[in-house]
Amino acid sequence: MDANTLVQFKDLGPVAVLGLAAVGSAMGIGAAGMAAVGAWKKGFLRNKPAPMVQLLACIGAPISQTFYGMILMGAMLPLVNKGVMLWSVGVFAGAAIGVSAYMQGKIGAAAADALGESEKGFSNYLAALGIVESVAVFVMVFTLQLLGQLAG
């Protein structure tokens, strides 16, 4: 590739890390949200309110991964502006964070379904949501360490 073509893609890494993390968050929120709607419906059919706050926690958990992507994007931009191409860092960190968000949403969906049925076990479901969240946190921390080393 010639230099002009490379310059056009210089922001690919930072954009990828945020974009992929956000896609995972949106997919996870969608999965958990659909299950929460079903849990609310079960409550309405029984003339009993479903646990609103707990269901909202299940829905909202995957949004944090978008913030992790934004933090990494901000950390990557100064290096990119110095000419360091971080395409693979952005793609792989963003994909790992995004998959964590999506799987967190799937766990949130299962938790919402269980809450709709039993209204019990919320602390157990939070633990499962937290464990998959830790994958995204680890990716962010390790990527920040890598970026610090690259900055020299």
Secondary structure as UniProt FT lines:
FT   HELIX           3..8
FT   TURN            9..11
FT   HELIX           12..45
FT   TURN            46..47
FT   HELIX           52..60
FT   HELIX           61..63
FT   HELIX           64..81
FT   TURN            82..83
FT   HELIX           87..118
FT   HELIX           122..151
//
